[in-house]
Amino acid sequence: MQQFDVIRWKLNEVMARNRVRNKDLAEALDITENSVYRLRKVDEMPRLAPDRLNGICAALNCQPGDLLEWVPDDVKPAVVEEPSTSSAPQHLMQKVAKYCDQILALSWKGYKHYGPGAVVFTEAEDGPEIAYIERKRLLDPDCVTAIANNRPEESAVVLYYPDRNYDQNDYDVFTLTGPQSPPECYAMLYDE
């Protein structure tokens, strides 16, 4: 069976990052808001006339490459774990995967408001605890390195604690990437 690579369309992500509303882009392109909505919600690159792509780039002040991402066919559209300092066990990834969108959204929100940092995740008996911590508050060189190597528009650095004892050094550090980017998750969960 032949496999085909995909060109992922990132208009939704770029609009969320630049805080551009459907109405604003519709006015700039002289199209309806519904047309913009449909353009935002497709995952693969739509067929666009060169003047339409030019108009989108001009309205968003971006390059065509900012709107596109090549994704090999063998990359699964599921949560991917990229270990930064330690290899996260599979059971840990299953726990975190349930909250992928919330972690990525919080990571983006924290990054936009406070700068580079990580998401602290603890799954307690009464539910998960998810919080953002700024890089300047972290002393562990492994955490600082993971944050420095992270691209916040694509993934989140996660500090996973097995319990609420945050003073201990018993945690895993890894990078979480999902089928949607942190800005897309942020826009979806916070309606911005």
N, C-alpha and C positions, 0 to 999 in steps of 0.2 A: 504494500500500500504506500502510495506517495504521500510525503508529508509536505505541508506548505507553511512557510514562515508567515508571520502576521505583522503588519504595520499597525501598531496601536495608535489610536487617535486620542490626543490628550487635551482637547479643547476644554473639557470640563475642569481639568486640573489647572490649566493656565488661567481660565476665567476665575476660578476660586482663589488662586494665588494672588491675582491682580485685583480681586474684589470687584469684578465687572459683572453686572446683572444681565439677565437675558434682555431686558428692556433696553439697556444701553447698547448692547451689541446689535440688537434688531434695528435700532435707530441709525447706527453707524453704517449698517449694510443695506438699509432700506428694505428690510424683510420683516415678516411677522415674528412675534415672540415665540409662537409655536414652532416656527422653522428653526429658530435658535435652539429651542429646547430639544428638538429632534437631533440637531447637529451635536449637542452636548452629550446626549445619551448613547450614541453609537460607540462601540468599542474599537471597531476597525475603521481605518481611514475611509471616509466617504468619497464618492466621485465629486470633485469640485472643479469648476472652471478656474483657470488661472486668475481671472479678475476677482473671483469670490475669495480665493485663498489670499490674494494680495489685500483685499479689504479686511479680512479677519486679522492678518498680521499688522496692518496699519492701525486698526482699532485697538488691538491689544498691545501694540508696541513690542512685537516679538518677531522672531525669525521663523520660517516654516519648520525648521528643525526642532524648535521648541514645542511644536504641536504634534510631532511624530516620534515614535519609539519603535525600533525593530525588536520583535520578540520571537526567538526561535520556537518552532512548533513543539519541540520537546520540553519547553518550560510549561509546567502545569499551572493553570490559573487557580492555585491554592496557596495557602500560607507557606512560605519558604523560610527556613531557618538558616542563617549564615552565621556560624559561630565566630565570635570575635576573639574571645580569650579562652573559652572552654566549649566543649561539645555538649550541647543541651540534650538531655535524654528525651526519647520519643514521648514518654508519658507527660513530660513537662510541656512539650510542644502542643500536645492535645489539649491540655488545660488552657494554654494561652490562646490557641487558635479560636476558641469560642468567643474570645473578646478582642479579636484582631482589629475590627473596625474601630472600637472604642480606644484601643491602645494607639493606633495610628492617628486617629483624630486628636487625641489628647497630646500626642507627640508634636503634631503640627501646631496646635493651639499654644502649647508651651514654648515651642521654638519661636513663634511669631511674637509672643508677649515678653518672653524672658531671655531669649537667645538659646544657644546650643545646650542640650541637656539629655536626660534619659527619663524613661517612664519606669516607675517602681511598681511592680506587680506582685501582689500576694493573694493567694486564694485561701481565704479563711472559711471556717465552717458556716458562717452566716453570709457568705458571698465574697466576691473579689474586692480587693482594695487596689485602686489604680490612682497613682499620683505622679506629678511631674517634678523633677528635681533638676535644678540648674547645674551646669558643668562646674561652675566656680564653687559649688558646695560639696563637690566630690573630691576625695583625696586619693582614692585608689587609682594608681597609674593605668591599670587595665581598663577601668571605666573611662578615664579621660582619653586614652588612646582610641577606644571604640567610638566615642563621640566625635573625636577629631577626624576619624576615617569615615564617618557616616555622612550620607547625603540625605538631609532631613526631608527633602521633597519626594524621596523614594522609599525610605524605610525609617524605622525607629530603633534606637538602642533601648533594650529592656534589661532591668535589673530584677531578677526573679528571686524573691525571698520565700522560703518554705513556710515561714510563720511570721507573726507580727513583731518579732524581736529584731528590729532594724539596726541595733547596735552591733550585732554580730557580723562577722565576715563570711557567713555561710550563705552565699548567693551565687547565682549564675548570671553571667553577662552574655547577651547575644543580640544580634540584629534581626529584627522582624520585618519581613517584606510580605505584602499581601497582594491580592488580585487588583486592588485599587490602591492608589497612592495616598499618603497622609493628607494632602490637600483635598483629594476627592472624598475621603472619609469624613474630613472636617466639614466640607460643604454639605454632605449628605446628612450628618448627624446634627449639625448646628444651623442648618438652613441659611448659610451665608455664601 
